[in-house]
């Protein structure tokens, strides 16, 4: 029986009858996104300032502050000794980074390097009074808003001054362009306008906008009929904004960086706002954008994976299905662009807008399992561009291949960090991504496309491992920061994290398979390291984070990923991993976890034959596993109100539960319990 995809998706359309500071709605296309309040625009940014900020962001939109002192990455280097006695430079924050009394050049260099480049907010687009004064939230009534997932648009209705206003908001599927249609008697009476204003960019941890420095940037206006071209200059960075409006409306400049479109005498106003690094030549009409968005989103929902849990009797099924559908939408909007996404996507900044490569898997790996491999491949081209920088890092540290950084901007330069610079669990990710694409598209072309990334990643991994002649095995670290990150103060002596050991073996073994696919000989050194890696560390009958030092039951429980995230590579015992999983579920400090930890646990539950625990893990009632009404995985107010690795991880885990994995038990939905769950799915692929 065919699945009614439209019905499955539409029953999770987001509806609003009041404003919520934590739950704005977003339209976007993976490269560009616009996050709106209950007006369908960004009319009340201050209301959302302490909740989930309103933003307009694009993958290409970055700013670098001037560097007159010529700070360079080498000024942040700190030497670490390896187990083999070599001295290796790492870009760290240094011992005096948190001391406000110190103003050394090294500290200032590290600060500049951490803050630059930073992703920018392209501007605010919202309703204003004719004189540019803001509309107040208290002046709204009869609010009714819907996010139409199937058509990719926001439909907003409300009353202002007792007069109805109807707004439709959508994003072009190909261009970085917003389309807005407004209908209201207020427009015809000249009592309402759409304002646009543009900020300066700053490298704050989460706030990208500086509204109080009008002389630090320029907005050069060029009018052409019903179109305005605005050239934006932020120091050495330049981009362009193109506004087009329907006949009868006019543009007025209200300030050096503020403009308003008025529709005097006309009750319907259509506006497009396009953003680009280069001048925008031609803008589509609002009608064309609405049609294109509907076609694009209909194709997305019609061809991708789908899960229907409506026949289940378990009371949690409806909520899980809601999370799945909304996570599909949110990751397509925020995590499917030409660069790896930041953890807050294109909604607002976190960690100065930089993306974290160890998180890239959690954002995007699921696309391959949900029949959207092209959305994963979009961001993999960035690794080709970053390869030279990664190779140089490996060479500088005395290793082979390519060492991928952790926290970066589009230029691939590492950010100084006592944790990030020593993390290694992102190193096998390109191999995993390539393998996921191969499983969907097994061809010579796919093998040749990703071979270099696979082989350079594996070459580093093999050279990074250190031979211990006394115990006749290869070790990872010291120095190393494990994925749990809690033991980073002892990074100079830490060794053999459980998850990384298993992931290392899987990555090296898979890289050898890729060589064989291309008719190449195996690399003996890769086989030697994979075969002779140290055993997974354990204590008291359960696996633990590190062989050394001892860690507590807090942070990421990543040791379970050695058999869950990572397929069975012969290092983990299923019974011992099952005991480890149960210990985590019974005794972990949940307040110190993150959103992707719950799908991590669910994946392990699948592989050790505990489907009941898989569901329990995915739906644990803890603050970091809370999913807001707009579908976002909430973490903490202000600085991290959304966390897309949780959404992406959820999708990967549910795909495993519904479609299985290599070696999964026979039968439908092997990762779901038999009792209480009826799972129908289509176009899902099993995990490795």
N, C-alpha and C positions, 0 to 999 in steps of 0.2 A: 504494500500500500504506500502510495506517495505521501510524503510528509508535507503538511501545510506550513511551509516556511514563513509565509507572511503572517499567519496567525501566531506562530511561535514568537516571532520578533515583535509584532505589534502589541502583544499583551504586556510587554515590558517597556513600552513608551513611557518616558518620564513626564509626569504631570505635576504642575504646581498651582496652588491657589493662594500662596503667600510667599514673601521673600524669605530666603534662608541664607545667611552669610556663608555657610559652608557648602552650599549646593548650587552654584551657577552651572550653566549648560554650555557646551562647546560644540562648534562646527569646525570641520577641518578636513584635510586630505593627506595627512602624513608629513607634508612639507610646510604647511601653514595652518594655523588655527586661531580662532577667535572665540573668546570666552565671554558670555553675556549674562547679565542679570535678568530680573523678571520682565524688563522692558524689551528684551530681545537685543538690546545694545548694552553699552557700558555706562549707563546713566548714573550709577551709584557706586563708584569705586571705593569711597571711604567706608561704606557699609560693609564691603567685603574685605577691607584691609586686614582685619584680625581673624578672618575666616579663610576662605579660599579666594585669592586675589583674581581680579579680572585681568586678562592679558591678551595681547595680540603679538604672536611670535612666529618666526619662520626659521627653518633650518640654517639658512645662509646668514641670518642677521646677528652679527657679532660686532663688538667694539673693543678696541685696544686703546687704553689710555697712553698718553705720551710717555716715552721712556728716555728723557734727556740724559739720565745718568748712565745709560747703556747697560742696565742690569742683564746678566746672562745666567743661564741655567747652571753653569759650572760654579758659580758663586754659592750655590746651595748644596754642593756636594759634601758628603761626609763619608769617611772611609769605614768600611766594615770588613772584618776578617772572616773568610769562609772556613769550613771545616778542613779544607785542604791547605789552609795557611795563606791563601792569596788575599790581597787587599783590593776591595771592590768599592767604587764610589756609588753612593745613592743620593738622590735629591731629597733631602729631609728639611724639616722646619728648624732644626738646630736647638740647642739647649736653652737659648734665651728668647725664643719666639713669643712666649706669653708674658714676658717681663716688660711692662710699659715704660720702665726707666731706661731701657737699653735702646739706643738708636744707631747701632752699628750698620755699616754698609751691607754686611751679610744678611742682617735681619730685614733691612729695607728691601734688599733684592728678593728675598724669599716672599715678602709680602706682595711686592709687585707681581712676581711670577705666579702667585696663587690667585691674584685678582684678575689677571689678564691672560687671554682675552675673556670677555664675559658676554653671554647672550643678552640681547637687548629686547626691550618691549617697544614695539613699533609705534604705539600710540593708543589713544582712547577715542572711541566713537560712541557718542551717547546723545540723548535728548537734552536740549537746553532751552531756556526762554529766549525770545527774540533778541534780547540785549546780551545774551551770553551767560546770564545768571543760571545757576544750576536748578534743576527740578528736584524737589524734596520727596523722599520716599513716602512721607506721611501724606502727601497729596494724591497718592494713588489709591484706587479702589477697584473692586470687582476683578481682581487679578485671576487670570486663567492662562496657563502656559503649558505647551506640550513640545517635547522633543520627539519628532517623528523619525524614528530610527530607520525605517525602510526607505524614506526619501531624503534623509540627511538634512533636515531643516528644523528650525525652531519657529514655532507659531505662538505669538504672544498677544494677549488681549487684556486690556485694563482700561480703567477710566482715570482721566486726569482732569481735575477741576470739574468732575461730573460729566465729562465728555468722553465718548469711547475712542480708543486708539487700537488699531490692529497692525501688527508688525510681523513680517516674515523674514527670516534671516537664514542665509545659506552661504556655503563656500564653494567656489569653483573646484571641480575635481582635479584640474591640471594647473591652474594658475594660483598664485598667492593673492587671491582676490575675494573680497567679501561683497555680497549682494544683499541689499535691504529694500524691502517694499513696505511703505507706511501708508495707511489710510486713516484719516481723521478729519472731522470738521475743524479741529484746531489748526491744521495746516492751512486750510482755506482762509481762516480768519487771521492768519499771520501771528498766531499765539504760540507756535511751537516750531523748533528748528532742530536739525541734527548737527551737533558740534564735533569737530575733530581737533585734537591737540596732541602735541608731540613732546616727549621729555628728552633730557640728556640721559646718557647711560652711565651707570656706576657699577663697580664690581662688588657690591654688597653681597652677603651670603645668599640672601633670597630676594631682596627688593632691587629690581633692575632700573628703577626710575628715579631721576632727580628732577623734580618740578620747580626747583628754586634757583636754577642757574641758567637763566635765559640767554646770557651772553656767552655761554660756553659752547653753543651750537647754533646752526643756522637753518632756516626754513625758507628757501627761495621760491617764491610763487610766480608761476607763469600761467595766465588765463587764456583759454581758447574756446570761446563760445560757452557751451555747457560742459566744459571740462577744465580741470585745474591740474597742472603738473607742479609738484612740490619737490624740489631737490633738497635732500636732507644731508647736512654735513656735521658729523661728530668727530672732531679732530681730523685724523687722516682717513676716516671711514665715510663712505658716501653711499646713499641709497635713494630711491625715488618712490614717490607716492603719486598715484593718478586717481583723481576723483572725477566721476562723471555723474550727471544728474538729469532727471527727466525735464522735458520742456516746461517752461514757466517758472522754474526755480532759479535762484541766484546764489552765488557764493559771496560771503562777506568775511573780511579778515578782521578778527577781534583782538589780535595781539601778535607778537613776533612769531609765535608757534601755535596759534589758535585760530580756527576758521569755523564758519557755520554756513550750512546750506538752508536757505529759506524757500518755502513754497507758497509765497503770498498769492492768494486767490485760487490755488489749486488744492484739491482735497486728497490727492494721491501723490506721493513722492517716491521715486525710485532712485536709488543711489548705489553706485559701485565704488569700492575703494581697493585699488590694487597696489601691491608693494613689490619692489624688485630691486636687485642690485644695479640694474641698467634702466634707462628710460622705458616706460611702458608704451608700446606703439599703439595697440588697439585693445580696447576693453569690450568684452561681450555685454549684452544687455542683461538686465535683471532676469527677464523671462528666460533667456538662454542659459543663465547660470542655474536657475531653479530646475530647468529641464535636464541639464547635464548632470547636476547633483543627483537627481532622482534616478537617472539611468545608471550612473556609476554605483550608487548604493544598492540599487536593485540587483545589479550584477554581483556585487560583493555578497549579499545575503543569499542569492540564488545558486552561486557556484561554490561557496565555501562550505566548511563543515557545519553541521547543525546537530543539536541535541534536544530531544523532547522528553521532559520528565513528568509531563502532565498526568500520566497514568499511575504515578507512584502514590502509595498511601502514607509514606513517611512524611510527617508534617514539615520537614526541612527541604523537601524537594522543590517547592515553589521558589524559595529564597535562593537555592543553589542555581536553579535555571535563570533567575533574574541576574545573578552575578555573572553567569556565563555570557548571556546575551549582551549585557552592558559592557562587559570587559572586551568582547569582540569589537564593539563600536569604539570604545575609548582607545584601545591599542591601535586600531586602524587609523584613528585620527592623530594620535600622538607618537606612535612608535614605529611607523612604517615609512620613514623618510630616508634621505640620502646620507644621513650620518646617524650613528647610534644616538638614541635619545637620552636626555637628562632624566633623572628619576621622576621629575614632575612634568615630563613631556613638554608640550608647547602651551601649557596653561600659565605657569609662573616659574620663577627661578628657584633652584635649590643648588647649593654649592656653586654659586655664581653662574649657574647655567651650564656648567661643564657636564659632560657625560662620563660615566664610569664604565669601563669596559668589562669589569666582572659582572655588572648588572645587564649588559647587553643580552646575554642569554635569556634572562628572565623577562625582558621586554619583548623579544622577537622570535625566539626559537619555536614558539607555539604556532607561528604562521604556517610552518611546513606541515604540521600535523593537521591543521584545519584547512588544508587545500588552498593556501595562499602563499606558495613558495616565492612568488615574485615580490611579495611585500617584505619577506626576509632578505631577498637578494638586493633590494634597493640599497640597504645600508652596508652590504658587504663590499661594495666598491670602495668605500672609505678605507678599508684595510689595504687595498692596493696602493692608495695614495699615501698611506701612513707607513708602508713597508720599509722605505728607506730610513725613516727616523727610527723605527723599531730595530732595524739591523744595526744602525749606528750605536744605539744604546747597548745592544748585545756586545758589539765589538769593543766599546769603551770599557765594559765590565769584564772583558776577557772570555766571552762566550761565543758560540756559533749561532747562526740563524738569526731570528728576530725576537726580541723581547718586547712584548706589547705593554704599553703603559697602563695606568689605572685611571687617573682623573685628568681629563684632557679637554681641549677645544678642538676645532676642526684642523688645526695645524699639527696635532699629534704630539705636542710637547708635554712631557710629564709636569704635574704640579707638585711642588715640594710638599712632602708629607711623611711623617714618621710611620704611617701605616701603609698608605697607598703605594709608595715606591718599593716596598718589600713584599707586597702581595704577589702571588703567582698563579692563583686559580683561574685567572682569565687567559692564561697562556694556551690551554687546549681548546678554548672556545672556537677559534676559526676552523679547527678540525671538525668540531661538532657541527658547526653551521654547514660546512661543506658536505658532511655526511648526510645531514637532513635534506639538503637540496638533491643530492645524489639519489636518495631513496625515492624522491618524487620524480626525478628526471635522470635515470641511469643511462648515461650516454658518454661517448668519448669526448664530446664537447664539454659536458659538465666536468669530467675528470681533468681536462686540460685547463678549463677556466679557473679551477681552484687549486691546482697542483702546487703552485709556488707558495701560496699561503699555507697549505698543509705541510709542505716539506720544510719551509723555513721555521714554522712553529715547532715542528718535531725536532729539528736540529738544535734549537735552543733548549728544549726540554731535556734532551739527552745530555747536552753539555753542562746543564745546570746541576744535574745530579752528581753527588760526590761519592766516590768509592771509599768504603771503610774496610781496609784490609784485615783488620782484627775480626770483624764480624762477617766479612765476605758478603757485603751487600752495598747497594746504593742508597744514600740518604738524600732527603730534601731539606736543605738548611743544615746548620745555621749559616747565615742569618735568614730568617723568613718571618713573615707575618701570615698567620693562617687565616682562612676565610672567616672564622669566628671573630677575629680581630681583638679579642679580649686580652690575649697574651702579648700584645705588641710591645709593652714596656720591656719585655725580655726577648725582643726580636734578635738580639745579638747571640743568643744561645738556644733559641727555639729550634726544634727539628721534628721532622716527620709528622706533619698533620695528616690525619686519617683520610679525609676526603681527597686531598691533593694526591696522596699516594695512589689511590684507586684511579683517579682521573688521569694521572700521569701514565699509568699502565694502559688504560683504554686509549688515550690519545696516541701513544707510540705504536700500539698494535694496529690502530685504525690507519695511521699514516703508512704503515707497511702495506696494508691492503690497497691503499691508493697507489703505491708504487707498482704493485702487481697488476692493477687495472690498466696501467699505462705500459705494461711490459718491461718495467724496470726491476733491477735486482734489489733485494732487501738490503737495508743498511745494517750491518752486524752490530754496530754500537747501539742502535735503537733497540734491537732485540735483547742485547745484553742488559741494558738498563731496565727495560720492561720486565724481564725475567727475574732480575735479582734485586728489585726494590725491596726495602725493608717491609716487615709485616705491619698490618694495621695495629696501632697502639691500643691496648685494652687494660682495664683494671676492674677487678671484682666482677668478672663475667660480662662486661659490657665494653663496647668501643668508646674511646674518649677522643678528645680533640687532637691532642699532641702526645707524642712520646715524652717530650719535655718542653715546657714545664707543665705542671698540673693546673687544670682550669676548673672553674666551678660550673654549675648548671645554670648558665646565663648566656646571653648573647645568642648568636645563631647556633642551633644544634647541628652543625654541618657534618659531624661524624656520620650521621645517618645517610648522608648523600653518597657515601662510599658504596652503597647498594640501594639505589633508588634513582637519584639523578644520574649516577654512573651505572651502566649495565653491569651485570655480573662478570668480573674479570678474574675470578678465582682468588681474590684477596680476602673477601668478606665471607664469613660463615653465616648462613641464613638464620640459624637459631640464635646465635649471639646478636645478630643485628635486630632480630625480633625483640630480644630482651632489652636491647638498647633503646629501641623505639618506645617500648612500653615504659621504660624508666623515664624517658623524656616526657611522654604524655602525662605521667603521674607526678613528676617532681620538678619540672622546669620552672624557671622564673619568667613567666610570660610577659611581665611588664618590660622586660629587657630583650624583647624579640622584635622582628620586623616582618612586614607583610608576606615576604616570599618564604618565610620559614614554614608556614602552614602547608602550602603545596609541596614543599620539600619533604615534609613528614608523610604526606599522602602518597607521594611517589614510592617512598620506602615501604609503606604499608602494602602497596600493590605488589611489589616484588617479593615480599616475605609472606604473601598469602593472607593478609589481614584486611579484606575490603571494608569491614566494619570500622576499623581504625582509620582507613583512608577518608571515609566520610566524616568521621569525628574530627580528624585533623583539619580538614577543609573548612569545617563550620564551628570550630572552637569559639566559644563566646569570650573573647578577650579584646581589649581596646585596639591592639594592633591588627586584629583580624576583622575589624568593623568595616562594612561597605555602606557608604552613604546612599541616599536616595538617587543621586546622579550616577551611581555605580563606582565611584572612586573608593579606593582602599585608603581609609583615613589612618594617619599615623600620629600626628600631634598638631595642635592649633598653631597658626601663624607661620611657622617655618616649613612644615611638611604636612599640609592638610590632605595631600594626595600622594600616592606611592604606586606608580604603574608597574614596578616589578611584581607586586602582589597580584595585580590583574593578569599579567602575562603568565605568571607561575600557575595561577588557578586554571587558566586555559590549558596549559601543558598537562597538568595533573588530571584534569577531567578527560582530556583526550586519551590519556593512558587508561583511565578507569573504564571508559566507554569502548575504545577500540583495541586496547591491549598493548602489548610490547613483545619484542622478540622473546620467545620462550614462555609466553603467558599461557595459563590454562585454557583449554578449549571452551568454547561457548560464548554467548553474547555478554558484553559488558563485564569482563572478568575482574575489574577493579571495584565493582559495586556489589553490595550484599544482595543475596537472593531475596531476602525478606524485606518487603516494604518499598522496593524500587523496581520500576518498570522503565527501562532506558531504551529509547529509540534514537538512532543516530544515522547520519549519512555523510559521506565524503570525509570521514576522519581516517587518518593513517596511524598505524601502530608506532609506538616509540621504539628506538633502538634497544 
